[in-house]
Amino acid sequence: MIQKTPPMGWNTWNTFGYEINEDLIRTTADAMVSTGLLAAGYNYLVIDDCWSLKERDANGRLVADPQKFPSGMKALADYVHAKGLKFGMYSCCGTLTCAGYPSSYDYEFIDAETFASWGVDYLKYDHCYKPDTTPSDLLYRKMGLALANCGRDILFSACSWGVNQTHEWIKSTGAHIWRSTGDITDCWQKIKEIYDLNVPLQPYNGQGCFNDMDMMVVGMHGRGLAGVTGCTDEEYRTHFSVWAMFNSPLIIGCDIRDMDEMTKQILMNKDVIAINQDPAGRQPFRAGHYGCDTWVKFLEGGDIAILIVNPYDSACRGTLHLADIGLDVASNKAIKARDLWSGEDLGIIKDEILFPSVDAHSCKFLRCSIVNR
């Protein structure tokens, strides 16, 4: 299958880590429907590490921990599917998973067949305990080939952390998304670090194999496994805007059974989601160097998304000269802009977008249509 838009969903790791079980998955599946997340596009429910026994069975197959998942993975997948959701699981290319459970090294084909038999729709494939003598690209190609021959469409989420020049070979593996950095934590410093690392990687981003900036921390507020200091709602809004603009998968990491209203408003902003899910799937590009960072993405049908982001610790000026994106005076064109967070119509802009002061860790996110001057 070809991945035309970044996947959206929820993953257990950021909040729950090792503490996962069948009841958590079932109640989260229920919440994905009842909160409106599924209707907003979040359709993958992904179980991360720590789901299996520490030993394979006599036939070499992975076994779900019967204390954590007494009904088994097939029954759990059936429950998730009955809610209209898709079911995701986790493995690793090394000799063990990151938490020390059996991994898929030398078991790629049997594991892919097992996942297919359980009804898995998404596989997160990590990079821990990789043998030094085996190249990363070979290990991801092996699993990509196994998934392509397992008899079921399974989205291949390659979580190699961007090491070993992942961007140069990842599309050859059949991966649909690829992790470009190490793990996220719930603090602004880590969000900025991931942003900075992804700036030079945008030429490798786009339809078919999207850059994965890791699960989001929106709404965690310092709680859970990845919780550190937490972020302000404004920082979460900027975090979500950058992930959307950069075509990252939108995978929620907070406990969605206990979201506050602001978290819901951020995660379910349909206009911002639409930028992430734009059918053209084009990479964003940098335009303008006048204080804040300005990013532009050409959308299906001719509209333009513009993100002016301030990742810095003091206010900065947000400016974009329209000539820098091809709309000079000779074009006889201007833009009609709308703010995607406030909903405000900014009217027709002929020469430049100007925000004299964008607060630290804040952003301005616009959708613009082309009009005559």
C-alpha positions in Angstrom: 0.0 0.0 0.0 1.0 3.6 -0.5 0.7 5.9 2.5 -0.8 9.1 1.1 -1.2 11.0 4.3 0.5 10.7 7.7 -1.3 8.3 10.1 -3.2 9.5 13.1 -3.9 7.7 16.3 -2.8 6.9 19.9 0.1 5.0 21.4 0.5 3.5 24.9 4.1 4.4 25.6 4.3 8.1 26.6 1.9 7.8 29.4 1.8 4.2 30.4 5.1 2.6 29.4 5.4 -0.8 31.0 2.0 -0.6 32.7 -0.3 -1.8 29.9 -3.1 -4.3 29.9 -6.3 -5.3 28.1 -8.6 -3.1 30.1 -6.5 0.0 29.2 -6.7 -0.8 25.5 -10.5 -1.5 25.6 -11.3 1.7 27.6 -9.0 3.8 25.4 -10.7 2.4 22.3 -14.0 3.4 23.8 -12.7 6.9 24.5 -11.3 7.3 21.0 -14.9 7.0 19.8 -16.8 8.8 22.6 -14.5 11.9 22.7 -14.7 12.4 18.9 -11.1 11.6 18.3 -12.0 8.9 15.8 -14.3 11.3 13.9 -11.4 13.8 13.8 -9.2 11.2 12.0 -7.4 9.4 14.9 -8.0 5.8 13.9 -4.9 3.8 14.9 -4.7 2.4 18.5 -1.1 1.2 19.0 0.3 -1.0 21.8 3.9 -0.3 22.4 6.6 -2.4 24.2 6.0 -4.8 27.1 3.0 -6.7 25.7 4.6 -10.2 25.4 6.0 -13.0 27.5 9.7 -13.1 27.9 10.0 -16.3 25.9 8.6 -17.5 22.6 6.4 -20.6 22.4 7.6 -24.0 21.2 6.9 -23.0 17.6 9.0 -19.9 17.9 6.1 -17.5 17.9 5.6 -14.5 20.1 3.1 -14.9 22.9 1.0 -12.1 24.5 1.4 -12.0 28.3 -1.8 -13.8 29.5 -1.9 -11.8 32.8 -1.9 -8.5 30.9 -3.9 -9.7 27.9 -6.0 -12.7 29.0 -8.3 -12.6 25.9 -5.3 -12.7 23.5 -4.3 -10.2 20.8 -6.8 -11.5 18.2 -9.8 -10.9 20.4 -8.4 -7.5 21.4 -7.9 -6.6 17.8 -11.4 -7.7 17.0 -12.7 -5.4 19.8 -10.7 -2.4 18.4 -11.8 -3.1 14.9 -15.5 -3.3 16.0 -15.1 0.3 17.2 -14.1 1.4 13.7 -10.4 1.7 14.7 -7.2 0.1 13.5 -5.0 -2.0 15.7 -1.2 -1.4 16.1 1.6 -3.3 17.8 5.3 -3.1 18.5 8.5 -5.1 17.9 12.2 -4.3 17.3 14.9 -5.0 14.8 17.5 -6.0 17.5 17.9 -9.1 19.6 15.6 -7.7 22.3 13.0 -4.9 22.5 14.0 -1.7 24.3 12.4 -3.1 27.5 14.1 -6.5 27.2 11.3 -8.6 25.6 11.7 -11.0 22.6 12.3 -9.1 19.4 12.1 -9.9 15.7 15.8 -10.3 14.8 15.9 -13.5 12.7 12.2 -14.0 13.2 11.0 -11.3 10.7 8.8 -13.5 8.5 7.2 -15.6 11.3 6.5 -12.5 13.3 4.9 -10.7 10.4 2.7 -13.7 9.8 1.8 -13.8 13.5 0.9 -10.1 13.4 -1.2 -10.6 10.3 -3.1 -13.5 11.9 -4.0 -11.3 14.9 -5.4 -8.6 12.7 -2.6 -6.0 13.2 -2.8 -2.9 10.9 0.3 -1.0 12.1 3.8 -2.1 13.3 6.1 0.1 15.2 9.6 -1.3 14.7 12.2 -0.1 17.1 16.1 -0.1 17.0 17.3 -1.3 20.4 19.9 -4.1 20.9 20.8 -4.0 17.2 23.9 -6.2 16.5 26.8 -4.0 15.6 27.7 -6.4 12.7 24.4 -6.1 11.0 23.5 -2.8 9.1 20.3 -1.1 10.1 19.2 -0.8 6.5 19.3 -4.6 6.0 17.3 -5.2 9.2 14.5 -2.8 8.1 14.5 -4.2 4.6 14.0 -7.7 6.0 11.0 -6.7 8.0 9.7 -4.6 5.1 9.8 -7.6 2.9 8.2 -9.8 5.5 5.3 -7.4 6.0 4.8 -7.1 2.2 4.4 -10.9 2.1 2.4 -11.5 5.2 -1.0 -11.4 3.5 -2.3 -8.3 5.2 -1.8 -4.5 4.7 0.2 -3.4 7.7 1.6 0.1 8.0 5.3 -0.1 8.6 6.5 2.5 11.2 10.3 2.3 11.1 11.6 3.6 14.5 15.3 3.8 13.8 15.7 7.2 15.6 17.3 8.7 12.4 20.7 6.9 13.1 23.0 5.5 10.5 21.8 8.0 7.9 18.3 6.6 7.9 17.0 9.3 5.6 19.3 8.0 2.8 17.9 4.4 2.7 14.6 4.3 4.5 12.4 4.6 1.4 14.0 1.4 0.0 12.7 -0.6 3.0 9.0 -0.2 2.2 8.5 1.8 5.4 5.5 4.2 5.4 6.9 6.5 8.1 10.3 6.8 9.8 11.4 8.1 13.1 13.8 11.0 12.6 15.0 11.5 16.2 15.2 9.9 19.6 12.3 9.7 22.1 10.3 12.8 23.0 9.7 13.9 26.5 7.1 16.4 27.9 9.1 19.6 28.0 9.6 22.5 25.6 13.4 21.9 25.4 12.8 18.4 23.8 10.2 19.7 21.5 12.6 22.4 20.2 15.4 19.8 19.9 13.2 17.6 17.7 12.1 20.6 15.7 15.7 21.6 15.1 16.8 18.1 14.0 13.9 17.9 11.5 14.6 21.3 9.8 17.3 19.9 7.5 15.3 16.6 7.0 12.4 18.2 5.1 13.8 17.4 1.6 13.3 13.7 2.6 9.7 14.1 3.7 6.6 13.6 1.7 3.9 11.2 0.4 4.7 7.5 0.7 7.3 7.8 3.6 6.7 10.6 6.1 9.1 11.9 8.7 8.0 10.8 12.1 8.8 13.3 14.9 7.6 10.9 17.6 4.4 10.6 19.5 3.0 13.9 20.7 3.0 15.1 24.3 0.0 17.5 23.9 -2.1 17.3 27.1 0.4 15.3 29.2 1.1 18.1 31.6 4.1 16.4 33.1 2.3 13.1 33.9 3.2 9.6 32.8 6.4 7.9 31.6 7.5 10.7 29.3 6.3 13.4 31.6 9.0 15.9 32.7 8.1 19.5 33.4 5.1 19.6 31.1 4.3 22.4 28.7 1.9 25.4 28.6 -1.2 25.1 26.4 0.5 27.7 24.1 3.5 25.4 23.8 1.3 22.4 23.1 -0.5 24.4 20.4 2.9 25.2 18.8 4.0 21.6 19.1 0.9 20.4 17.4 1.2 23.1 14.7 4.8 22.1 13.8 4.0 18.3 13.7 1.0 19.1 11.4 3.0 21.4 9.1 6.0 19.0 8.9 3.8 16.0 7.8 4.6 14.1 11.0 2.2 11.3 12.1 -0.2 12.7 14.7 0.0 10.0 17.3 -1.4 11.1 20.7 0.6 10.2 23.9 -1.6 11.5 26.7 -4.3 9.6 28.5 -7.3 10.4 26.3 -9.7 9.1 28.9 -8.9 12.2 31.0 -8.3 15.1 28.6 -9.1 18.7 29.6 -11.1 20.9 27.2 -8.0 22.7 25.9 -6.3 19.5 25.1 -9.4 18.4 23.1 -9.5 21.8 21.3 -5.8 21.5 20.3 -5.9 17.8 19.2 -9.2 18.2 17.3 -8.6 21.4 15.5 -10.0 20.3 12.1 -8.3 23.1 10.2 -4.8 22.3 11.5 -5.5 18.5 11.0 -6.4 19.3 7.4 -2.9 20.8 6.8 -1.4 17.6 8.0 -3.8 15.4 6.0 -3.7 17.4 2.8 -4.0 14.9 -0.1 -1.0 16.3 -1.9 1.3 15.3 0.9 4.0 17.9 -0.1 7.0 18.8 1.9 7.1 22.2 3.6 9.8 24.7 2.7 11.5 27.5 4.5 10.8 31.0 3.3 12.0 34.3 4.8 14.7 34.8 7.4 13.5 37.9 9.3 13.3 36.8 13.0 10.8 34.0 13.5 11.0 30.8 11.4 8.6 30.8 8.5 7.4 27.6 6.8 5.2 27.3 3.7 3.4 24.3 2.2 1.6 24.3 -1.1 -1.7 22.4 -0.7 -4.0 20.4 -3.0 -6.2 22.8 -5.0 -3.9 25.8 -4.9 -4.1 27.0 -1.3 -1.0 27.7 0.8 -0.3 26.9 4.5 2.0 29.3 6.3 3.4 28.6 9.7 5.3 31.4 11.5 6.9 29.7 14.5 8.9 31.1 17.4 10.9 28.3 18.9 13.1 30.8 20.8 12.9 32.1 24.4 12.0 35.7 23.6 9.5 37.4 21.2 10.4 37.8 17.6 9.1 39.5 14.4 7.2 37.3 12.0 7.5 38.3 8.4 7.0 36.8 5.0 7.4 38.7 1.8 5.0 37.2 -0.7 7.5 37.6 -3.5 9.6 34.9 -1.7 6.9 32.3 -2.5 6.3 33.4 -6.1 3.7 36.1 -5.6 5.5 39.2 -6.7 3.9 42.4 -8.1 4.3 41.0 -11.7 2.1 38.0 -10.8 -0.8 40.4 -10.1 -1.9 38.1 -7.3 -2.4 38.4 -3.5 -3.5 36.1 -0.7 -6.6 35.9 1.4 -5.6 34.6 4.8 -7.3 33.0 7.8 -5.8 32.2 11.2 -6.3 28.5 11.9 -6.2 28.9 15.7 -8.4 32.0 16.2 -10.5 31.5 13.1 -10.0 35.2 12.3 -10.2 36.3 8.7 -7.1 38.4 8.1 -8.4 39.8 4.8 -6.4 40.3 1.6 -2.6 40.7 1.9 -0.8 42.0 -1.1 2.9 42.3 -0.3 3.9 40.9 3.1 2.6 39.1 6.1 3.8 40.9 9.2 3.3 40.0 12.9 5.5 42.6 14.8 5.8 40.4 17.8 5.2 36.6 18.1 5.6 35.4 21.7 8.3 32.9 22.7 7.3 29.3 22.0 4.2 30.5 20.1 3.2 30.5 16.5 0.9 31.9 13.8 -0.7 29.3 11.5 -2.5 30.5 8.4 -4.3 29.0 5.5 -4.3 31.3 2.4 -6.1 31.3 -0.9 -4.8 33.1 -4.0 -6.8 36.1 -5.2 -6.3 38.9 -7.7 -4.5 42.0 -6.4 
